[in-house]
């Protein structure tokens, strides 16, 4: 007599377990969350990189503007009016550059009235300038928040 084994040919009930469906939905939710987080992180990284680039460019433009101001002082100032050059405002691409110059002399001439920041007492300090350079980016198409770089230096003439 042959023995019948019904283990493999078990009769299945009419209802099925929903565990596979629950696992599939859970997996889809986990993958969607990971994708949303990676997309948000990617957009933040792009914004930070752009802002870092603009701030570094602002620092370099401020240094160049300071050199430009020294060049203008050496070209425009003369013996009769040593405080001739006081400020400049210009636009370089999407950077707004503002240069302000204040002078310091031992005996400032009358033409420097209102253009000096200090009167010095020694000959070694005579002929100095206080140079303020401001570089700002306010274009809303380039950056979401304004970028402003300020550089102040004292230069000897």
Secondary structure, 3 states (H helix, E strand, C coil): CCCCCCCCCCCCCCCCCCHHHHHHHHHHHHHHHHHHHHHHHHHHHHHHHHHHHHHHHHHHHHHHHHHHHHHHHHHHCCCCCCCCCCEEEEEECCEEEEEEEEEEECCCCHHHCCCEEEECCCCCCCCEEEEEEEEEECCCCCCCCCEEEEEEEEEEC
